[in-house]
Amino acid sequence: MLSVGFVTGVWAAQFIQLFGLSWLVFPAILVIGLARRWLFLPAYVVAAVVGVSYGSLEKSRVAEVNGFVGRTVQITGTIREDVGTISGKKKSLQLSNWQVNTRAGPGNVWLSVSGQDIKRGDRVTVAGVAGHGFGSFALVLQNARLISIERPFPGDVGRIVRDWFAAVVRRGIAEPAASLGIGFLTGQKSTMPADIAESLRIAGLSHIIVASGYNLTILVRLARRLFVNKSKHLSMTTAFIMIFSFVMITGLSPSMTRAGIVSSLSLLTWAYGRTIHPFVLLSLVAAITVLIQPSYVWGDLGWQLSFAAFFGVMVVGPLLQKFFFDDESPGAIRQILGETIAAHIVTVPIVALSFGAMSQVAIFANLSIVPFVPLAMLLTFLSGVVSLILPPLANLAGLPAQWLLQSMIEVATKLAALPWSQTNWAPTVVALLIYYSLLVVACYVMWRTTQHRLVDYQII
């Protein structure tokens, strides 16, 4: 309730401004110290007021930089995610830890700029006319002028390692299959050919090349199964190394921030013989991410989709398995299929509301491709290792990955080419509320019918 109250309060800061928290110190300590069930409502209220105050501080900082809208400004910041391509030489950048005219700014900045050798982790200085921000972006600069690029040493080590290994993979796997395999393995989507990326989007498969909790779940489960019979400590340590390495390679996007925290907390509870309820985990991680970046809750699509998919996997999926199959321990294939369908059910209205379109082949496409993603990741990794150790065998080692990845591309392309693969649909907010209300009712009915203990399901 404390976590939910805090997130609700930060969200409400869009409409309510409240400053000053000193008078809340005592009741907050009282609520936390006397954590009884009848204190849930006071806990929620206190946390909500704290959230409003915290969000108001961030909103006041956003209001300050809004004074630059319509004016030419000079901004210096660090590129936080992979550089995107808009058209030709035009690039899209997302800056964090930024300054406008030497004044530190809140949130992030989105901008488009012409330039060639720009990479994640670079410190850039640009100039342009500031526009109103959106989502977690405080300002937007269209057609900015690139003034300088500084590449710190050693810089973004994760990005350097990823790019180096991607070049090794490409020795044995030809394009566009190589870009798809690297996308599975490292979450890098910037090198994906535009036509393939569009086919994946239409088929509802864009999420498979975006670094997310699914990739981390595969790695953590792999570490557990490889070493748990030898040493639980070794299994936990290996999994933590995998989580840290993967997050450093992919970058701290909203989805990866959420996935890293969820995986780490789940791993800790498993290692110490504890369990954590999905609702508690969901709300706690939401509060942590909003504490790190309050603007996430004000309209960041990646943050919204990440938590919606998480709810689908952790709550809707297990209920569907128990309701239709009366089985709390499905096999690997049925578990992947169930989680995929559940995540799609929960996220599809958000996608439709944001883009005005809905894929009608998404479920079939996901059922056809997602179960093979772990195998594709393994084959791509092995191809890169063999190409590194035995370069003459690179092409031979890459054949299994090449065949599987190319088959996935063909399936996605053919499904996306169907005349009815996508339909225009822009649901209203009222329709969205009705949809999720019905989904909540359906989950409640399945829970009451099956008496399923959600706390028994852990992603680790």
C-alpha positions in Angstrom: 0.0 0.0 0.0 2.9 2.3 0.7 4.3 1.6 -2.8 0.9 2.0 -4.5 0.2 5.2 -2.6 3.6 6.7 -3.6 3.1 5.9 -7.3 -0.5 7.3 -7.2 0.7 10.4 -5.6 3.5 11.1 -8.1 1.0 10.5 -10.9 -1.5 13.0 -9.2 1.3 15.6 -9.1 0.3 16.4 -12.7 -2.9 18.0 -11.3 -2.0 18.8 -7.6 0.9 20.8 -6.4 2.0 20.2 -2.8 5.4 21.1 -1.2 6.8 20.4 2.3 7.1 17.0 3.9 8.3 17.8 7.5 4.9 17.3 9.1 4.6 13.8 7.6 7.7 12.3 9.2 6.0 11.2 12.4 2.9 9.6 10.8 5.0 7.9 8.2 7.2 6.3 10.8 4.1 5.4 12.8 2.5 3.6 9.8 5.6 1.8 8.9 6.4 0.7 12.5 2.9 -0.4 13.3 2.2 -2.3 10.1 -1.2 -3.7 10.8 -3.9 -4.5 8.4 -6.2 -1.8 9.7 -3.4 0.7 9.0 -3.4 0.0 5.2 -5.5 3.0 4.4 -3.5 5.5 6.5 -0.3 4.0 4.9 -1.7 4.6 1.5 -2.8 8.2 2.3 0.6 9.1 3.8 2.5 7.6 0.9 0.2 9.3 -1.6 0.9 12.7 0.0 4.6 12.0 0.0 4.3 11.0 -3.7 2.4 14.2 -4.6 5.1 16.3 -2.8 7.9 14.4 -4.5 6.2 14.7 -7.9 5.6 18.4 -7.3 9.3 19.0 -6.9 10.0 17.3 -10.2 7.1 19.2 -11.9 8.5 22.5 -10.6 11.8 21.6 -12.3 10.0 20.8 -15.5 8.1 24.1 -15.3 11.4 25.9 -15.1 12.8 24.4 -18.3 9.5 25.0 -20.1 10.5 28.6 -20.0 13.0 27.8 -22.7 10.3 26.5 -25.1 10.3 28.5 -28.4 13.8 29.8 -27.7 17.2 28.7 -29.1 19.1 26.8 -26.4 22.4 24.9 -26.1 22.1 21.5 -24.4 24.8 19.2 -23.2 23.9 15.6 -22.2 24.8 11.9 -22.2 23.3 9.6 -24.8 21.4 7.1 -22.7 20.1 4.6 -25.3 21.2 3.4 -28.8 21.0 6.1 -31.5 18.0 5.6 -33.7 17.8 6.4 -37.4 15.0 8.6 -38.7 15.9 9.0 -42.4 19.3 9.1 -44.2 21.8 10.8 -41.9 19.2 12.1 -39.5 19.5 10.5 -36.0 17.3 10.5 -32.9 19.0 10.8 -29.6 17.8 10.6 -26.0 19.9 12.6 -23.5 20.1 12.1 -19.7 22.1 14.0 -17.1 21.6 17.1 -19.3 22.1 20.8 -18.9 20.4 23.6 -20.7 22.5 26.8 -20.8 24.6 25.3 -17.9 21.5 24.7 -15.8 20.8 21.0 -14.9 17.4 19.8 -16.2 15.0 17.1 -15.1 14.1 13.9 -16.9 15.5 13.4 -20.4 15.6 15.2 -23.7 14.7 13.9 -27.2 16.3 15.4 -30.2 17.0 14.8 -33.9 20.4 15.7 -35.3 22.5 15.0 -38.4 25.7 13.1 -37.7 27.5 9.8 -38.4 29.8 8.6 -35.6 27.4 9.0 -32.6 27.1 6.3 -30.0 25.5 5.5 -26.7 27.5 6.9 -23.8 28.8 9.9 -25.8 28.6 13.3 -24.2 27.2 15.7 -26.8 26.5 19.4 -27.1 23.7 20.5 -29.4 21.9 23.7 -30.2 18.4 24.2 -31.5 14.9 25.6 -30.8 13.3 23.9 -27.8 9.8 22.4 -28.0 7.4 21.0 -25.5 8.4 17.5 -24.2 6.3 14.4 -24.0 6.3 11.3 -21.7 9.6 11.3 -19.7 11.1 13.9 -22.1 11.2 17.4 -20.6 12.2 19.1 -23.9 12.3 18.2 -27.6 14.8 19.6 -30.1 13.9 19.0 -33.8 16.7 19.4 -36.3 19.3 20.3 -33.7 22.8 21.4 -34.7 25.6 19.1 -33.4 28.3 21.3 -31.8 30.6 18.7 -30.2 31.0 15.0 -29.3 33.0 13.8 -26.4 33.6 10.0 -26.0 34.8 9.5 -22.4 37.4 6.8 -21.6 36.7 4.0 -21.2 33.1 5.2 -21.9 30.1 2.8 -22.1 32.0 -0.5 -21.6 28.8 -2.5 -22.1 28.1 -0.9 -25.5 31.7 -1.4 -26.6 31.6 -5.1 -25.6 28.3 -5.6 -27.4 29.4 -3.9 -30.6 32.6 -6.0 -30.6 30.7 -9.3 -30.1 28.1 -8.2 -32.7 30.9 -7.8 -35.3 32.2 -11.3 -34.4 28.7 -12.8 -34.9 28.4 -11.2 -38.3 31.4 -13.2 -39.5 29.3 -16.4 -39.4 25.7 -15.1 -39.8 24.6 -13.0 -42.8 22.2 -10.1 -42.6 19.4 -9.5 -41.9 19.5 -12.7 -39.7 22.5 -11.4 -37.9 20.8 -8.3 -36.7 17.8 -10.3 -35.5 20.0 -12.7 -33.6 22.0 -9.8 -32.0 18.6 -8.2 -31.2 17.6 -11.3 -29.3 21.0 -11.6 -27.5 21.6 -8.0 -26.6 18.4 -6.0 -27.2 20.1 -3.9 -30.0 17.4 -2.9 -32.4 19.1 0.1 -34.1 20.8 -2.1 -36.7 17.7 -3.9 -37.8 16.8 -3.1 -41.5 13.8 -0.8 -41.7 11.6 -3.2 -43.7 12.2 -6.1 -41.3 11.5 -3.8 -38.3 8.2 -2.7 -39.9 7.2 -6.3 -40.5 7.9 -7.2 -36.9 5.8 -4.2 -35.8 2.8 -5.1 -37.9 3.0 -8.7 -36.8 3.1 -7.6 -33.1 6.7 -8.9 -32.6 8.6 -5.7 -31.9 9.1 -6.7 -28.3 11.3 -9.7 -29.2 14.1 -7.3 -30.3 13.7 -5.0 -27.3 15.7 -5.9 -24.2 13.2 -6.8 -21.5 12.5 -9.1 -18.6 12.0 -12.0 -21.0 15.7 -12.0 -21.9 16.8 -11.7 -18.3 14.4 -14.5 -17.3 16.0 -16.8 -19.8 19.5 -16.0 -18.5 18.6 -16.3 -14.8 16.7 -19.6 -15.3 19.7 -20.9 -17.3 22.1 -20.0 -14.5 19.8 -21.7 -11.9 19.4 -24.9 -13.9 23.1 -25.2 -14.7 24.5 -24.7 -11.2 21.7 -25.2 -8.6 22.6 -28.9 -8.1 26.2 -28.0 -7.4 25.8 -24.9 -5.3 22.9 -22.5 -4.6 25.4 -19.8 -3.9 27.2 -20.3 -7.2 23.8 -20.3 -9.0 22.8 -17.0 -7.4 26.2 -15.4 -8.1 26.2 -16.5 -11.7 22.7 -15.2 -12.2 23.6 -11.8 -10.6 26.6 -11.5 -12.9 24.4 -12.3 -15.9 21.8 -9.7 -14.8 24.5 -7.0 -14.3 26.3 -7.8 -17.6 23.1 -7.8 -19.6 21.8 -4.5 -18.2 25.2 -2.9 -18.9 25.2 -4.2 -22.4 21.6 -3.1 -23.2 21.5 0.2 -21.3 19.1 1.5 -18.6 15.9 1.9 -20.6 12.6 1.9 -18.6 12.0 -1.7 -19.4 15.5 -2.8 -18.5 15.5 -0.9 -15.3 12.3 -2.6 -14.3 13.5 -6.0 -15.5 16.8 -5.7 -13.6 15.1 -4.8 -10.3 12.4 -7.5 -10.7 15.0 -10.2 -11.5 17.3 -9.2 -8.7 14.6 -9.1 -6.0 13.1 -12.4 -7.3 16.6 -14.0 -7.3 17.3 -12.9 -3.7 14.0 -14.2 -2.4 14.5 -17.5 -4.1 18.1 -17.8 -2.8 17.0 -17.3 0.8 14.0 -19.6 0.6 11.4 -16.8 0.5 8.6 -15.9 -1.8 7.2 -12.5 -2.8 3.6 -12.0 -4.0 3.4 -10.7 -7.6 1.3 -7.7 -6.5 3.9 -6.7 -3.9 6.7 -7.1 -6.4 4.9 -5.2 -9.0 4.0 -2.2 -6.8 7.4 -2.2 -5.0 9.4 -2.1 -8.3 7.0 0.5 -9.7 7.7 2.7 -6.7 11.4 2.2 -7.0 11.5 3.1 -10.7 9.3 6.2 -10.1 11.5 7.2 -7.3 14.4 7.1 -9.7 12.6 8.9 -12.5 9.2 10.4 -11.6 8.3 11.3 -15.2 8.0 7.6 -16.0 4.5 7.6 -14.5 3.4 10.7 -16.5 3.3 9.0 -19.9 6.4 6.9 -20.7 5.1 4.3 -23.1 8.0 1.9 -22.5 7.4 2.0 -18.7 3.7 1.4 -19.1 4.1 -1.5 -21.5 6.8 -3.1 -19.3 4.6 -3.2 -16.2 1.6 -4.2 -18.2 3.5 -7.2 -19.7 4.9 -8.0 -16.2 1.3 -8.1 -14.8 0.3 -10.4 -17.6 3.2 -12.8 -17.1 3.0 -12.9 -13.3 -0.8 -12.8 -12.7 -2.9 -13.4 -15.8 -0.7 -16.2 -17.2 -0.7 -18.4 -14.1 -4.5 -17.9 -13.7 -5.1 -19.0 -17.3 -2.9 -22.1 -16.9 -4.7 -23.1 -13.7 -8.2 -22.3 -15.0 -7.9 -24.1 -18.3 -5.5 -26.9 -17.5 -5.7 -27.2 -13.7 -1.9 -27.4 -13.7 0.4 -25.2 -11.6 3.6 -26.6 -13.2 3.2 -26.4 -17.0 6.0 -27.6 -19.3 8.5 -25.1 -20.7 6.7 -24.7 -24.1 3.2 -24.3 -22.6 4.6 -21.8 -20.0 6.1 -19.7 -22.8 3.0 -19.8 -24.8 0.8 -18.9 -21.8 3.0 -16.0 -20.8 3.1 -14.7 -24.3 -0.7 -14.8 -24.7 -1.2 -13.2 -21.3 1.2 -10.4 -22.0 -0.5 -9.7 -25.3 -3.9 -9.6 -23.7 -2.8 -7.0 -21.2 -0.7 -4.8 -23.5 -2.7 -4.7 -26.7 -5.1 -1.8 -25.7 -2.1 0.4 -24.6 -0.4 -0.2 -28.0 -3.7 0.5 -29.9 -4.3 3.7 -27.9 -0.7 4.9 -28.6 -0.4 4.0 -32.3 -4.1 3.8 -33.4 -3.6 0.3 -34.8 -3.8 -3.3 -33.7 -2.1 -6.3 -35.1 -4.6 -9.1 -35.8 -1.9 -11.7 -36.3 0.1 -11.0 -33.1 -1.0 -14.0 -31.1 -0.3 -16.4 -33.9 3.0 -14.7 -34.8 4.1 -14.9 -31.1 3.1 -18.5 -30.8 5.1 -19.3 -33.9 8.2 -17.5 -33.0 8.6 -16.7 -29.3 9.1 -20.3 -28.2 12.2 -20.5 -30.4 13.8 -17.3 -29.1 15.8 -19.0 -26.3 17.2 -21.5 -28.9 18.0 -18.6 -31.3 19.8 -16.8 -28.5 21.9 -19.9 -27.8 22.8 -20.6 -31.4 23.7 -16.9 -32.0 26.0 -16.9 -29.0 27.6 -20.2 -30.0 28.2 -18.9 -33.5 29.9 -15.8 -32.1 32.1 -17.9 -29.8 33.2 -20.3 -32.5 33.8 -17.4 -34.9 36.1 -15.9 -32.2 38.0 -19.0 -31.4 38.1 -20.7 -34.8 37.5 -18.1 -37.5 37.8 -20.6 -40.4 34.7 -22.4 -39.1 32.6 -19.2 -38.6 30.3 -19.8 -41.6 29.8 -23.5 -40.7 29.1 -22.7 -37.0 26.6 -20.0 -38.0 24.5 -22.2 -40.3 22.0 -23.4 -37.6 21.4 -19.9 -36.3 21.2 -18.6 -39.9 18.5 -21.1 -40.8 16.4 -20.5 -37.7 16.7 -16.7 -37.7 15.9 -16.5 -41.4 12.9 -18.8 -40.9 11.6 -16.4 -38.2 12.0 -13.4 -40.5 10.1 -15.2 -43.3 7.3 -16.1 -40.9 7.0 -12.5 -39.7 7.3 -11.0 -43.2 4.6 -13.2 -44.6 2.2 -12.6 -41.7 2.7 -8.9 -41.9 2.0 -9.0 -45.7 -1.5 -10.4 -45.2 -4.2 -7.8 -46.1 -5.9 -8.2 -42.8 -2.7 -8.3 -40.6 -3.4 -4.9 -39.1 -6.5 -2.9 -38.4 -6.9 0.7 -37.4 -8.2 0.9 -33.8 -7.9 3.9 -31.5 -9.8 3.1 -28.3 -11.1 5.9 -26.1 -10.0 6.2 -22.5 -13.5 5.0 -21.5 -13.2 1.9 -23.7 -9.8 1.3 -22.1 -11.2 1.5 -18.6 -14.0 -0.9 -19.5 -11.5 -3.4 -21.1 -9.3 -3.4 -18.0 -12.3 -3.6 -15.7 -13.5 -6.7 -17.5 -10.0 -8.2 -17.3 -9.8 -7.6 -13.6 -13.2 -9.2 -13.1 -12.1 -12.2 -15.3 -9.0 -12.6 -13.2 -11.0 -12.5 -10.0 -13.4 -15.1 -11.2 -10.5 -17.4 -12.3 -8.9 -16.9 -8.9 -12.0 -17.7 -6.9 -12.8 -20.7 -9.1 -9.3 -22.2 -8.9 -8.2 -20.9 -5.5 -4.8 -20.5 -7.1 -2.1 -19.1 -4.8 -0.4 -16.4 -7.0 2.4 -16.2 -4.4 3.5 -19.7 -5.5 4.5 -18.4 -8.9 8.0 -17.0 -9.1 9.7 -16.0 -12.4 12.9 -17.4 -11.1 
